């Protein structure tokens, strides 16, 4: 989709579609790190840390959906 819209690496810093997409990609990376941390904390039976990372991943996922709705339709 990004290639169809003409998004390049340099256009990710420009306002509009590129910056929104960059924020979404960055938030996705944070969610993946939180999910990985959740799995590690779960395997070590660290309940509070597990719960905190699950909440971060859930909130980040909601942010990803909201950013995706902010992208203009192609």
N, C-alpha and C positions, 0 to 999 in steps of 0.2 A: 504494500500500500504506500509506503513512504517513497519508494522509487517511482511509483505511478504519479505521486504528487510532486516529484522533482526535488525531494529532500536530499541534501548532501550533508557531509559531516560539518561543513562550515555553516550551513543554513540552520543547524540545530541551535546556534547561538542567537539567531535572529528572532525578533518578536513574532508572535502568531503561531502558526502550525508547528514550525521547527522547535521553538522553545517549549511548547506544550508537550510535544513528543519527547523531547529530551528530559523533561521533568517526569514524564510517565516511565521512561526507561530507567531513570535513576531510582525512582520509587520501587520499580520492579526488582532492581538489584538489592535494595534494602529489604524488601519482603523475602527474597530468596535467602539472604543472610540470616534473617530472623527465623525463617523456617528451619534452616540448617541448625542454628543454635538451639531451637526448640527440640529438635531431634536429639541433639547431643545432651542437653539438660535432662530430657526424658530418660535417656539411657542410663544416666547417672542418678536417677531418682531425686532430682532437685526440684521439688514441686513448685515452689514460688517462682523460681527462674523459668521453669517450663511454662507456667501460666503467663508470666510477663511477656515472654517472647511470642506466645500464641496470640496475645492481645495486640502486640505490635504488628505481627503478620496480618491479623484480621483487619486492623485499622488501615494498614498500608494497602491491603487489597481493595478496601472501600475507596481509598484515594485513587487507586489505579482506575477503577470503574468510573469515578467522577471525572478524572482527567480524560478518559476515553470518550465520554459523552461531550466533553468540551471541544474535541477535535471536529473540525467541519467535515461534513459528509462529502465523499468524492463522487 
